[in-house]
């Protein structure tokens, strides 16, 4: 089932589109916090984004440019402003298609089907892991913190991936070393410590203090955020 993130501040339109697309077998989530759309995108890891242009706080162009820094997921703009300037702007900002409001649902579904087929028929899906504003792009092996992209070694990336995949659960040192061995990095206990400490230093320099916690005698954990 394809996952779709719908970024639309009109609740009537959002509800109608979600109901109709759900009937076509899509899993649709509607953004509700329009100040933190990128975080919602990372949590859901959708295969397609439906993006309104006129939004509270930041417009759809802004969020499209933010998503484009970490993902090539198809973005279909929805807008009541159907002039050529908005169409050109949408494409230039990284959008894949444009649909003017009001629109027929059959046209929207056809555009979605075409985008999904074109994007995923020959390419794998991009996955992301997010925590405290840090976004780990699994396809590109990169870590973004705000506007900054951190340079990670292969071992540092794999350590962070394992810990973020198991967020809230302690990962033993033995388990981490097993995952590193899978990539032909035959590390010993001391080498693991060096890698973790170096990774912590990079995270701290990017403003992420205490991102990785130590459970003495067991391993490491990335704690769940407190609500």
MARDO-162992 format. One record per atom (N, C-alpha, C): residue in three letters; y negated, x negated, z negated. Coordinates in steps of 0.05 Angstrom, whole numbers, plus 5000, padded with zeros to 4 digits. Example, Ala and Ser with C-alpha at 12.3 -4.5 7.8 and 13.67 -1.06 7.14 Angstrom:
// residues 2
ALA511447364844
ALA509047544844
ALA506647364844
SER504547434858
SER502147274857
SER499947424843
//
This chain:
// residues 227
UNK502449835000
UNK500050005000
UNK497549825000
UNK495749875020
UNK493349715021
UNK491349815000
UNK489949624987
UNK487949684967
UNK485149664980
UNK483549864974
UNK480849874985
UNK478849904962
UNK476749734963
UNK474549764944
UNK472349914957
UNK471450134946
UNK469350304957
UNK466850254940
UNK464750144952
UNK462250094938
UNK460150294949
UNK460050524935
UNK458350744944
UNK457250884919
UNK454550894917
UNK453351004893
UNK452951304893
UNK453451434916
UNK453451734917
UNK456151834907
UNK456251954884
UNK458952044873
UNK460352244890
UNK458852414904
UNK460152614921
UNK461552484945
UNK460052304958
UNK461252154981
UNK463551984971
UNK463251844949
UNK465351674939
UNK467851834932
UNK467452064919
UNK469752224912
UNK471252334936
UNK469652424956
UNK470852534980
UNK472452324996
UNK471152084999
UNK472551875014
UNK475051784999
UNK474851754973
UNK477251664957
UNK479551874960
UNK478952124958
UNK480952334960
UNK482252334988
UNK480552315008
UNK481652315036
UNK483352075042
UNK482351835034
UNK483951595040
UNK486451575023
UNK486351684999
UNK488851684983
UNK490951854996
UNK490052065010
UNK491952235025
UNK493252085048
UNK491951875057
UNK493051705079
UNK494751475068
UNK495051465042
UNK496751265030
UNK495451015021
UNK492751015020
UNK491250785011
UNK490650804981
UNK490550574968
UNK489750564940
UNK486750494939
UNK485150684930
UNK482250654932
UNK481150654903
UNK479450444898
UNK477950434873
UNK475050444880
UNK473550594864
UNK470650614869
UNK469150444849
UNK467350284859
UNK465650114841
UNK463850304825
UNK463550254799
UNK461750414782
UNK459550244770
UNK460149984766
UNK458149804755
UNK456949644778
UNK454549734787
UNK453449614811
UNK451849354806
UNK452049254782
UNK451048994776
UNK453248784777
UNK455748864777
UNK457948684776
UNK460148754796
UNK459248794821
UNK461148864842
UNK463048644848
UNK462148394847
UNK463848164854
UNK466148144834
UNK465648194808
UNK467748184788
UNK469848394794
UNK468948634801
UNK470848854808
UNK472548774832
UNK471248654852
UNK472648554876
UNK474848364868
UNK474248174851
UNK476247974843
UNK478548094827
UNK477948284810
UNK480048414794
UNK481948574812
UNK480848714831
UNK482448884848
UNK483848724870
UNK482548514880
UNK483548364903
UNK484348544926
UNK482348694936
UNK482948894957
UNK483448764984
UNK484648925002
UNK485048835030
UNK482748925048
UNK480949095037
UNK478749185053
UNK476549295034
UNK474049255042
UNK471749355027
UNK470149545044
UNK469549785033
UNK467649975045
UNK465049945029
UNK462949855043
UNK460449775029
UNK458049945039
UNK456950095021
UNK454350225027
UNK452150015027
UNK450050065042
UNK447849865043
UNK445849915021
UNK445050165016
UNK443050224996
UNK444450274969
UNK444150084951
UNK445550094925
UNK443550024903
UNK444150104878
UNK442450024856
UNK442649724851
UNK440549604841
UNK440349324833
UNK440349134857
UNK442649124872
UNK442848944895
UNK443949104918
UNK442949054942
UNK443949214965
UNK446649104975
UNK447749254994
UNK450349185005
UNK450448915018
UNK448248835030
UNK448048575043
UNK448548345023
UNK447248385000
UNK447648184978
UNK450548154971
UNK451848374966
UNK454648364957
UNK456448264979
UNK455848325004
UNK457348225026
UNK457247925027
UNK454847815023
UNK454447525024
UNK455947395001
UNK455947524977
UNK457347414954
UNK460347404959
UNK461447624970
UNK464247634976
UNK465047434997
UNK463247395017
UNK463847205038
UNK464046915028
UNK462946855005
UNK463146584994
UNK465946524985
UNK467546734980
UNK470246684969
UNK472446824985
UNK471746985004
UNK473847145018
UNK473047215046
UNK475047245063
UNK474647345090
UNK475647635093
UNK475947775071
UNK476948045071
UNK475148215090
UNK476248395106
UNK474548565123
UNK472648745107
UNK470148755116
UNK468148925103
UNK466949115123
UNK467149375117
UNK466149585135
UNK463749705121
UNK461349675134
UNK458949785122
UNK458650085129
UNK457750235109
UNK457050515112
UNK454150545106
UNK452650685123
UNK449750705119
UNK448650945133
UNK446651075120
UNK445151295133
UNK443051185151
UNK442450925148
UNK440550795167
UNK442150675190
UNK442150815212
UNK443950745234
UNK442450605257
UNK440050505251
UNK438550375273
UNK439850105279
UNK439049995302
UNK440149735311
UNK439649505292
UNK437349515278
UNK436649295260
UNK438749275237
UNK439449505226
UNK441449505205
UNK444249425215
UNK444849515239
UNK447449435251
UNK447549135255
UNK445449015265
UNK445348725270
UNK445448585243
UNK443948675224
UNK443848545197
UNK446648555184
UNK447948785186
UNK450648805174
UNK452648605186
UNK452548575212
UNK454348385225
UNK453548095218
UNK450948035219
UNK450047765213
UNK450647685184
UNK450747875166
UNK451347815138
UNK454347785132
UNK455947825153
UNK458847785149
UNK460448035150
UNK459248265156
UNK460748515159
UNK462448515184
UNK464548665184
UNK466348685207
UNK465948925224
UNK464749135212
UNK464349385227
UNK462249545213
UNK461249755226
UNK459049915216
UNK459550205223
UNK459050385204
UNK459450675209
UNK457050815197
UNK455750975214
UNK453351115205
UNK454051375191
UNK452551445170
UNK452951705156
UNK451051905170
UNK451952165171
UNK454552265162
UNK456652195183
UNK459152155173
UNK461252075191
UNK463652255189
UNK465252265209
UNK467652425209
UNK469852255196
UNK471452375178
UNK473552215164
UNK475552105183
UNK476152245205
UNK478052135224
UNK477051875237
UNK474451855241
UNK473251615252
UNK473451385232
UNK472851445207
UNK473051245185
UNK475951145183
UNK477851325183
UNK480651245181
UNK481451065204
UNK480551145228
UNK481250985252
UNK480050705250
UNK477650685241
UNK476350415238
UNK477850255217
UNK478550375195
UNK480050235173
UNK482750135184
UNK484150315198
UNK486750235209
UNK486449995228
UNK484450005245
UNK484049795264
UNK483349525250
UNK481649535230
UNK480949295215
UNK483349175201
UNK484849345188
UNK487149245173
UNK489249125192
UNK489649265214
UNK491649165233
UNK490748895245
UNK488148875251
UNK487148635263
UNK487148405243
UNK486648465218
UNK486448255198
UNK489148155188
UNK491048335184
UNK493448265170
UNK495948255187
UNK495748325212
UNK498048305229
UNK498948025234
UNK497047835235
UNK497647555240
UNK496947375217
UNK495747485196
UNK494747305174
UNK495747415147
UNK496147235128
UNK496947315102
UNK494547415086
UNK495047545064
UNK492847655047
UNK491847435029
UNK489147455023
UNK487947265006
UNK487947364977
UNK488647204959
UNK488747284931
UNK486747124915
UNK485647254894
UNK483747124876
UNK484447184847
UNK483846994830
UNK484047034801
UNK481246994790
UNK480547174771
UNK477747154760
UNK477847174729
UNK476147014716
UNK475947024687
UNK473246904679
UNK471647054664
UNK469046964654
UNK467246864677
UNK467446984700
UNK465746904722
UNK466846684739
UNK469046564730
UNK470346354746
UNK472346484766
UNK472046424791
UNK473746544812
UNK475446334825
UNK478046364822
UNK479946174834
UNK481046304860
UNK480446174882
UNK481346264909
UNK484046134915
UNK486246284914
UNK488846164917
UNK489446084946
UNK488146214965
UNK488646144993
UNK487245885000
UNK484845844989
UNK483245604996
UNK483445384975
UNK484745444953
UNK485045254931
UNK482345154921
UNK480545344916
UNK477845274907
UNK477145434882
UNK475345334866
UNK474345464842
UNK471345494844
UNK470345744842
UNK467545794843
UNK466545894816
UNK464345784807
UNK463045884782
UNK460145934789
UNK459446194792
UNK456746254802
UNK456346144830
UNK454245994834
UNK453645884860
UNK455045614864
UNK456345514843
UNK457545244844
UNK460545264851
UNK461345074869
UNK464245044875
UNK465144784862
UNK467244814845
UNK468244584831
UNK470444444847
UNK470444184847
UNK472444024860
UNK474743974841
UNK477144074848
UNK479444044831
UNK481643884846
UNK483043724831
UNK485343584842
UNK487643794845
UNK489743714859
UNK492043894863
UNK493243974836
UNK493443784818
UNK494643844791
UNK492844024775
UNK490243974776
UNK488344134761
UNK488344424771
UNK488444454798
UNK488544724809
UNK491044874801
UNK493344734802
UNK495844874795
UNK495944944765
UNK494944774748
UNK494844834719
UNK493145084715
UNK490745094727
UNK488945324723
UNK490145574735
UNK491545554758
UNK492845784770
UNK494945904751
UNK496645734740
UNK498745824722
UNK497545964698
UNK495545844686
UNK494245954662
UNK492846224667
UNK491446234690
UNK490046484697
UNK491946704705
UNK494146634717
UNK496146844724
UNK497346964699
UNK497446804677
UNK498646894652
UNK496446934630
UNK494147024639
UNK491847054620
UNK492647214596
UNK492047114572
UNK492747244548
UNK495447174537
UNK497047014552
UNK499646924543
UNK499746624542
UNK501046514521
UNK501246234518
UNK503246124538
UNK502445904552
UNK504245774571
UNK505045504558
UNK507645454556
UNK508545204544
UNK507944964561
UNK507844734549
UNK507344484564
UNK509744434583
UNK512144504575
UNK514444474592
UNK514244644617
UNK513244894614
UNK512945074637
UNK510844964656
UNK508644854646
UNK506644744663
UNK507644504679
UNK509244334665
UNK510344104679
UNK512344184700
UNK513844394695
UNK515744504715
UNK514244584740
UNK511944734737
UNK510344824760
UNK509144594775
UNK508344384761
UNK507244154774
UNK509344004790
UNK511843994779
UNK514043864793
UNK514644004819
UNK514144264820
UNK514744414844
UNK513044324868
UNK510744194861
UNK509044094883
UNK509343794885
UNK511643684876
UNK512243404878
UNK510443224861
UNK509243344841
UNK507643194822
UNK509343144797
UNK510642924796
UNK512542874774
UNK511042764750
UNK509842944735
UNK508142854712
UNK509742844687
UNK508942674669
UNK510142664642
UNK508242804623
UNK508942794597
UNK507442944577
UNK504542834575
UNK504342564576
UNK501642444574
UNK499942514598
UNK501142514621
UNK499642574646
UNK498542864645
UNK500243044634
UNK499343324632
UNK496943344614
UNK496943194592
UNK494643204573
UNK492143104587
UNK492342884602
UNK490142774616
UNK489042984636
UNK490743114651
UNK489943314671
UNK488543544658
UNK489543644636
UNK488343874622
UNK485643794611
UNK485443564599
UNK482843474588
UNK480743444610
UNK481543334633
UNK479743294655
UNK478843564666
UNK480643754667
UNK480044024676
UNK478144164657
UNK478644134631
UNK476844244611
UNK473944134613
UNK473743884619
UNK471143754621
UNK469643874645
UNK470943904667
UNK469744024691
UNK468744304686
UNK470444464672
UNK469744734666
UNK467344744647
UNK467344574627
UNK465144564607
UNK462544494621
UNK462644304639
UNK460244224654
UNK459144444671
UNK460844634678
UNK460044874694
UNK459245104676
UNK459145054649
UNK458345264630
UNK460545424618
UNK463045334623
UNK465345484613
UNK466645334590
UNK465345324567
UNK466445194543
UNK468845354533
UNK470745214522
UNK473145334510
UNK474545534528
UNK474545474554
UNK475845644574
UNK478845644570
UNK479945404563
UNK482745364558
UNK483145294529
UNK484745464514
UNK485245414486
UNK487945274482
UNK488145114462
UNK490644974456
UNK492045124433
UNK494645174437
UNK496345284415
UNK498045054406
UNK497344934384
UNK498544684375
UNK501544704373
UNK502844504386
UNK505744494385
UNK507144684405
UNK505544844420
UNK506745034439
UNK505744974467
UNK503045014472
UNK502044984499
UNK499145064500
UNK498445204521
UNK495645274527
UNK495445574534
UNK493045684531
UNK492645964537
UNK489746004545
UNK489346194564
UNK486646294570
UNK486546574557
UNK484846594537
UNK484846844521
UNK483547064537
UNK484547314532
UNK483347544544
UNK480647584533
UNK478747684549
UNK476047734540
UNK476047974521
UNK474447954500
UNK474148174481
UNK472248374491
UNK473048624490
UNK471348844500
UNK469448924478
//
